[in-house]
Amino acid sequence: MLSYGHVLVLLLLPFVSPAGSCTEQEMRSLLQFLAGLSQDIGLTASWHNSTDCCSWEGITCSREGTVAEVSLASRSLQGHISPSLGDLTSLVCLNLSHNSLSGGLPLELVSSSSIVVLDVSFNRLTGGLGELPSSTPHRPLQVLNISSNLFTGLFPSNTWEMMNNLIMLNASNNSFTGPIPTSFCASAPSFAVLELSYNQFSGRIPLGLGNCSMLTLLSAGHNNLIGALPDDIFDITSLKHLWFPNNQLEGSIIGITKLKNLVTIDLGENRLNGSIPNSIGQLKTLEKLNLEYNNMFGELPLTLGNCTKLMTMNLGSNNLSGDLDNVNFSTLGNLRSLDLIWNNFTGTVPESIYSCRNLTALRLSYNRFHGQLSEKIGNLKYLTFLSLVGISLRNITNALQILQNCRTLTTLFIGYNFIHETMPKDDEIYGFENLRVFSLNDCSLTGKIPHWLSKLTNLEMLFLYNNKLNGPVPYWISSLNFLFHIDMSNNSLSGEIPLALVEMPMLQTGNVATKTFELPISRSHSLQYRITSSFPKVLNLGINNFTGMIPNEIGHLKALLLLNLSSNRLSGKIPDSIYNLTNLQVLDLSRNNLNGTIPDALNELHFLSVFNISNNDLEGSVPNVGQLSTFPSNSFEGNPRLCGPMLTQHCDTTETPFVSTKHTNSMIVFMISFGTFFGVGVLYDQIVLSRFF
């Protein structure tokens, strides 16, 4: 499919020329536009009435000397778009994309008698897109891109009857409401691209789209559409890209195999049901198949092996079943990503998958497989993302020895397997030098944290929670210079909290490099991570056997967002140095043997949205103003010598109230806490509470 940029070039070639001299009227129209800008980043220096406007920056004139193109994309322009641009009677292309323009889109531009290409995408335009009067003659507009703005209201329906030359319409990433219109199909015989995704369109996909006989891309994902795919969509034989993810569509997809030219099918996150039809093998040009988060059932058809151009296949979170050995994956040599998570596939992992030598991402987690890992997985020389969680794998030492041959692995999830086995010792495991994410959680593994992990010098995230590991946290952990997310909770680790943990470089300062996961990592359907830097900086040592005091050096970890030391045997006072953790959003010190009073300094953690010091031996008053006063009573319960208005033990009224010396505006603090609670509170529920309690 041609990009918008290619279309612009092809459409404009017959119209523009560097020669010519513009008219006074055109100059006035351009200067009126300039006057409506509050920020033009030096445009005024070029645009002044003592020179020919054909020589102005961003202006191209035709051979006849009239303004044919205004191209001011990515100029950091601010202000309003003047309707005066509609007075440029020879203007063919207007490109104001990727700026910060606000206000509405003048109807004079949409109804222009000359504009062929109109691109105002990636701005801050607001309001509705007005309807053209029914008396408007046919307009020459061929490409209209208003995507990534702030438009609202009902989407026009009659306007498109005047656009009989329309080829492309992109209105995605706005807030348009109402039904999807179909009038452009009847009036524009060459209409090829309709992009309406990321809006608030509702109702059913209308009948009539089948009249768009030249349509190659149909996209309305991330809306509120309901019902089944209408039958006439399956008559658009020219269609290459069908994209309706994240709606509420129902019914089967049997008719989809009539679209023999399809390259992309994305119907994920709907309510589709039925089986994948055997006729899918007729889609010889298919490169992407996404049906995740639906209600599909039945076995995978044998004919999937005929879709030899497939590069991405995502069928996760359905009710698919059967033995995968029925599909010959060895014919899918172009496959790059295969995701079958959360289904009911049985048997062993088919070895034909390991013939897909171009695979970079493979996820088979949460199925009903059994057996041991095959050595043939080492054939996947480009594999970077592997998730085999919860598929009843056995023999952890053998599995890791096999996987260490996958030298390109950066993300490895193999938790919920190897139940009650022993963590491999140092002389048994090598490799994994490129690993950035390693998860070996929920295995009930015994043994100690192995020294071979110290060789994973690029490691950024380590998940060892819900095992039975014992002994101290090893001193070498601080040598993992990129590690920023550590979860060792719910084990039997002992000893004092080592100073090595409070020396972690990435938990003290530093920004996490932004790297994209080959597949999104899900905590839940609504909480998915696609880049490493989205993960919070975490130190979670909850539910272990740590003793001693919380080291005062804990205040060095200034980058932490979550600190969980709950359910241990820690004693002593809460260190004042925690005040230095100014980014902290979750702090859980509950179920220990901490004593003393609540430090005044905690009231200065303005971003704290989850706080728990319950079930300790703390004393004194709970603050009745400031940040800590915003938390519920269960954050403080189980401390018999604590008193406060939210506890059964009330304080003596003669006591001096707890007031922070550095901050008095409790309302501001409360609003900050309330605003961050929904982001981090949900995260905490996902990664802590639901796991342990």
N, C-alpha and C positions, 0 to 999 in steps of 0.2 A: 504494500500500500504506500502511495506517495505521502510524504510528510507535508505539513502545512507550508514549510519553507520551500519545498520543491514546487508545490502548487503555485505559490506566489510568483516564483521566477517564471514558470511556464506561462502564467496568465499575463504577466506584465511585459514580456519581451516585445510584443508587437506595438506597445503603447509608448514606451519611454525612450528618451534620448538625452544625452548630456547637453545638447545645444538648445537655444531658444531664449526668449525674454518674456517674463510674465507681465500681466496687465496690472493697472493700478487697482482695479477691483479685487483681483486675487491677492495683491499685497495687503490691502485693507483687511480682507478676511483672515489672512494669516496673522496679522498684527493683533486683531481682535482675539484670536485664539491665544496668542502670547500673553495678552493682557489678563486673561482669565487664569493664568498660572501663578501660583504663589511661590513656586520654586522651579527654575528652569535650567539650573546647572550650566550657566554660561551661554544659554541660547540667545540671550539678548545681544551679546557681542557680535553674533553673526547676522541676526535678523534686525535690520534697520532700514528705513525707507530711502536711504541714499544709495542703495545698491540694488541690483537686479535680484529679485527673490529666487530666480532660478539658480543663483549661486549660493543661496542660504543653506546652512547645514540641515541635512535631512530632507531637502526638497529636490525633486527630479522633475524636469519639464519634458513635454513631448516635443516632437519635431516642429510642431506649429508654435512653440513657445508658451504653451499653457501648462499649469501645474498638473502633473499626472500622478505624482506620488508624494506622500508625506510619510516619512519613515523615521520615527523617533522612539523606537523600542529601547528599553533598558537605559533610560536617561535620568532616572530618579525624579521624574517630573511630578509635581504636586499641583493641586488646584482642580478646576473644572474643565470639561471639554466644551468649548464654545460651539453653539449651533452654526456659527459663521462658516465653519468648515464645509457645511452643506451647500454654501454658495459657490464653491469651487466646481464649476460646471464641467470641467474636464478631468476631475480627480478620479483616478482609477483605483488606487490603493491607498488606504489609510491604516498605518500600523502604529499604534500607541501602546503596545503590549509591554508588560513587565515594568510598570511604573507605579506610582502611588496616587493616581488620579481618583478623585472622589466625585460625588454628585451623581446625577443621572446620565444616561446615554441619550443624547438628543435624537428625537425621532427623525429629524432632517437627514441624519446620516444613514439610517436604515432605509429611508425612502428616497435616497439620492437617485437621480436619473443617470448618474455616471459611475458611481462606486461599484467596482467588481469584487474587491477584497476589502473587508473591514475586520480588523483585529484589535480588540481592546482587552484581551485576556490578561490575567494577572495584574489587576488593579484593585481599587476599593470602591468600585461603582455600586451605587445603591438604587433602591426604588424598583419599579416594575419596568417591563419592556412593553411599551404601549402598542396597541393594535393600530394598524394602518386603516384609514377609511376604505370602505368597500369600493369607492369611486377611484381609488388610486390605480393608475395604469401599471402594466407590468414593469417591474424593476429589473435592472441588469445584474443585481447582486448574485455572486456565485459562491463566495466563501464568507461565512460569518462566524467569528470566533469571539464569544463573550465569556469564555470559561474563567473560573477562578476569580470571581468577583463576589459582591454581596447582594446580588439581585434577589428580589423576593416577589411574592404574589403569583397570580395565575399566569401560566405560560401562554403566549399568544396562540390563537388557533387559526384565525382568518388571515393574518398577515401573510402566511406562506402561499396563499392563493395568488398573490401578486408576484411571487418569486419563481417564475417559470424557468429561470436559468440556474437555480440553486444546485450546488454540487455538494458543499460541506456545511454542516451546522454543528457547532460545538458550544453547548451551553452548560457543560459539566461544572461541578464544584460551585454551585450557587445554592439558593434556597427557594427555587421555583416550586410551586404547588399545583395541585389539580391534575387533570388527566393528561396523558400524552396525546398531542394532536396527530392527525394523519393527513391533513390537507396538502402538505408539501409533496406527498407521494402522487397525488392526482395531478398536480400542476407542474411538477418539475421532472421531466422524463429522464434527466441525467443525474438525478439525486443519488449520491453514492455513500455519504458518511453522515450518520446521525449519532451524536454523542451527547447523552443526557444524564450521565452518571453523577452520583454524589449530589442529589437534590432531595426534594420531598414530594416527588410525583406519587400519586396514589391511584387506586382503582386498578382495573384490569389493563393488560396490554391490548390496545384497541385493534379491532379488525380493520383492515385497510392497508396495513403495512405491506401486505403482499403485493400491492400495486407498485411498490418501489422496485421495479424489475432490474434496476442497475445498482441496487444497494450492495455494498461490500462490507460495511461495518455498521452494526446495530448494537448500541451500548446504552443501557439504562440501569447499571448496577448501583447498589447502595441507595435505594429509594424505598417506597412503601407499596410496591406493586403486589397484587394478589392474583389468584386464579391460575389457570393453566396457560401454557404457551399457545396462542391461537394457531389454528391449523394453517392459515394462509401464510404464516412466517415460513413454513416449510416449502412454500412455492418459490421463495426467492433464491433461485439456483445460483445467482451471482454472489451470494453471501459468503464472506471469508471469515468474518469475526463476529461471533455471537456472544455478548457479554451482559449477563443479567445477575451477577452475584449479589448476595445480601439483600434479598427482597423476601417476599412471603409466597413465592410461586408454588403451585401444587401440580399434581398429575404426573404423568410419565413423560419420557423423552423419546418414545419410539419413533415419532415422525422426524426426529432430527437427522436421521441417517439419509434422508432425501437430499440433504444439502451437501452434495458431493464435493464442493469446492472449499469446505470449511477448513480453516487453518487453526482457529482458536475456538474452543467451547469453554466458557466459564459461567457455570450455573451454580457455583458453590453457595453455601449458606442460604438455602431456601427450604422448602418442605416437599421437595420432589420425592416420588416413590416409584415403585416398580423396579424392574431389573434393567441392567444395561443390555440393550438388544444385540443379538448376534450379528445383525446387519451393520454394526459399527465398523466392522472390518472393511466396509466399502469406502470409508473415508480415507482415501489414500494420501490426501494432502494434510491430514491432521497432525499438528505439531504440539498443541496444548489441550489437555482434557482435564478440567477441574470440576468435580462434582462433590467436593467436601461438604460436610455438615448438612446432609440431607437425610432422607429415610430410604435410600436405595437398599435393595435386598437381593438375595440370590447369588449365584456364582459368577465369577468373571467369565465372559464369553471367550471361547478358544480363539475367535477371530480377532481379538485384540492384537494378536501377533502379526496380523496383516497391516496394521497401522505403522508401517516401518519408518515413517518420518517423525513419529512421536518423540518429543524432547522433554515434555513435562506431563506427568500423570499424577494427579492428586485426587484420591478417592477416600480420603480419611474421614473418620467420624460418620460412618453409615452403619448398616446392618448386613454388609456383604459377608458371605460365608463360603465354605467349600475349601478344597485343596488347591493351593496356588500352582501345584505341579501341572495342573491342566492347561496352563498358559505357557507357551514357549517364548520366554523372554529373550532368548538368544537372537531372535529376529529383530529385536528393537535396539539395533546398534547405535541409534542416535539419541537414546534416552539419557537425559542428564539428571533428572530429578524424579524420584518415585516415592510417593507418600501414601501409605496404606494404614496409618495409625487408627486405632479405635474401631476395629471391625471384628468379625468372628471367624477369620481364616484359621484353618486347622492344618494338621500335618507338620512337616518340617519346612523350613525355609527352602524354596526351590533353588537348586544350584544353577539353574539357567539364568537367574538374576545376576549371578556373578560373571555371566558372559557379556553383560552390558558394560563394556569396558570404558565407556565415556561417562558413567555415572559419577556425579559429584555430590549428590545428596540422596541418602536412602533412609527412610523411616518406616519401620515395620512394628512399632511399639503397640502394646496393648492388643494383642491377638492371642489366639489359642495354639500357638506353635509349641513345639517341644523339641528336645534333643540338644545337641552341642553345636557350637559354631563350626562351620566348614572352613577348611584351610583355603578354599578357592576364593574366599572374599579378598584374599591378597591380590587377586587379579585386577581389582579395582584401583588402578594406579593413580586415578585423579580424585578419589573419594576424599572429600573434606568434611562432610557432615554425616554422622551415623547415629541413629537412635534405634536401639533394640530393647527398650524398656518393657518389662513385664511380659516376656514371651517364654518364661520357664526355661531359660538357659541354665546349663549345668557346667561345672568345672571352670571356675573363674581363672585359674592359672593358665589353663590351656587356651581359654578365650583371649586373654590379654597377650599371650605369646603369639597367637595368630594375628591379632589386631596390630601388634607393633610392626608388622610388615606393611601396613597401610601408612606409608611415610607422610602422606599429604594430609592426614587427618588433623583438623583443627577443633572439631566439636564432637564429643563422644558421650552419649547417654546410654548407660547399660544397667541402670538401677532396676529394682524389683526382680532381680534374678539371683541365682547362686545362693539361695536361702540357706543360712546357717553354715556356710562354708567359711574357710579361713582366708584372711587377706594374704595374698602372695608375698613372699619375702623378697629381699632386695636382689639376691643373686638369681632370681627367676624371671625378672622383667627388665627389658631394655627398650629403647626407642621412645616414641611419642614426643620427640623434641619440638614438634610444631603445634602440639595441643594447646588450645587456649581455654577450652571449656571441658571439664571432666566431671561427670556425675556418676557416682557409684552409691546411690542412696537406697534405703529401704531393702537391704539385703540381709540384715541381721548378721553381718560378717563379724567374726571374732578376730582377735589379734591386735596389733598395734598399727598406728599410722606409719606406713612403710617408708623407708629411706629413698626408694626409687622415685617417689613423687618429687624429691628435690631436684631431679634431673629435668623436670618439665619447666624449663626456665622461661617459657613464654606463657605459662598458665595465668589466666585472668580470673577464672571462676572455678571454685572447688566445692562440690556438693558431696558430703559424706554423712549426711544426717540419717537417723533411724537405722543405726547399726549397733554393734556391741563392742566397738573398739575400746581398748583400755590403755592405761598408761598416760604419760604426759604428752602435751603437744610438743613436738620436736623443735629444737633450737633453730634448725636450718630453715624454718618456714619464712623467716624474714629475708632470706636470700631470693625469694620469688618476687622479683622487683615489680612485676606487673599484676600481681594478685590483688584484687579489690573486692571480691565477693566470696566470703568464707562462711560456710554453713556446716558445722560439725555437731549440731545439736542432737539430742537424744541418743547419746552413746554412754560409755562408762569411763570417759576420760577423767584423769585425776591430777593431783598436784595443784600448785598455785598457777594462776594465770601467768604465763611466761612473759617476760619482758620482750621476747622476740615478737610476740603478736602486736605489741604497741610500738614496734619499730617498722611496721609494714609501710614501705614508701608510698604506695598508692592510697593507703588509708590516711596518710598524713596530708599529702598535697598531690597535685598532678591530675591531669585530665585523661580520661580513658579514650584511647583511640577509637574512632567510629569505624566499625567493621560490620558489614552486613551478614547476617546468618543466611545460609542457603535456603533454609525453611524457617518460618516463624516459630519461636519457642513459646509454648502456651502454658500459662498458669491456669487459665480457664478460657472459655470461648470468648469472653469479653476482655481478657487481659493477655495480650500477646506481645512478644518482643521480637523486633526484626533487626535491631542493631545492638551491639554490645554496650554502647554507652547509655542505652536506655535502662539497663539494670542498675539498681542502686548499689552504693558502696555499703557493704554489710559485714558485720562481725557477729555471728550467731553461735554462742557456746551454751545455749540453754539446755536444761535437762541432762546434766552430767554430774560428776562428783568433784568439781573443783573446790578447793579450800583456800584458806588464807584471806587476805584483804584484796580489795580491788586496787590495783596499783595506781598510784597518783599519776603515773605516766600515761594513763588512759587518755588524758587531756591532749596528748600529741596527735590523736587520730581525728584531726579537724575536718577531714573530708567525709566522715561517717554519716550516713543517713539512718542506719538502723543498728542499735546495739542491744543485744539480748544476752543477759547473763542469768536469766531466771532459773529456778529449780536446781540450784547447786547448794554448796555448804559454805558460801562466802560469809565472812564475818567482818567486824570493824565498821567504820563509818563510810558513808557515801562520800567519795572525795570531791572537794570543791572544784577540782580541775575539770570535772565534767562540763562545767560552764564554758570551757573552751570549745566544746563540740557544737559550734553555733549553727551547723547545718542539720543537726540531729532532728529527725522527725518521729522516730520510734525509740523509746527507751523502756526496757523491761528488766527490772531488778527484783522481781517478785520471788517469793518462796526461797529465801536465803535466811541467814542469821545476822543480817545487818542491824546495827544499833546506832544510837545517837539521834540527832535531830535532822530534819530535812534541810539541806543547805539552802541558804538564801539564793545562792547563785543559780539554782535550777530554774528559778523564776525568770531568768534571762534567756532561756532557750525558746526563742519566739516562734520557731517553726515546729515545735513539738506538738504532734497531733495524737499520738498514742503514748500513754504514760502509765506505768504500773510498778508500785513499790509495795504491793500487798504482801501479807504473810511474812513479815520480818519482825524485828524487835525494836522498831523505831519509836521515838517518843516526841513529845512536844505538840505544837499546834500545826494543823494543816492550814495553809494560807487561804484566806477568804477574799483576797484580791490578787490580781496578776494572772500570769499564764497558768500556774498550777491550779488555781481556783476553778478553772473551766472543765476539769476532769471529774468524772462521776465518782461516787463513793467507793465502788469496787476497785478503784485504783489505789485505795489506801487501807482497805479493810484487812483484818488479821494482824494488826499492830495494836495490842491491848493498851499501850500507853500513848497512842496518838489520840488527839481530840480535835474536833472541828464540827462545824454546823451540819455537814453531810454524814457524820458518823454518830453512832449511838452514844459515844462518850463526848459530851460537850465541854468546851474549855471554860475555865473560870473567866468571867467577864472582866475581871480586873487585870487580866493579862494584856500585855502590849500586843496589839495585832501584828501579824506578819506582813511587812511591807517591804518590797524591794527598794533598795536605795538608788538603783540605776534606771528604774522604769516605773512610771506611775500611771500611764494611760492604759488601763486594763482593757478598755473596749477595743483599741487597735490590736492588742495582742490576741484577744478573743477572735476577732475577725480573721486574722492571719491563720490562727489555729483551725478555725472552722473551715476555711477555704482549702487548706492542705489535707484535711482529714479524709476527704473522699478519695483523693489520689493515693495517699500512703496508707490510710486505714484499710482500704480494700486489699492493698498489696500485703499488709501485715496479716490480715485474715488468711490470705492465700498461702503465704510462705511460713507462717508460724502457727497460728491458732488451729486451723483445720488439720494441721499435721499432728499436733500433739494432744489435743483435747477432744 
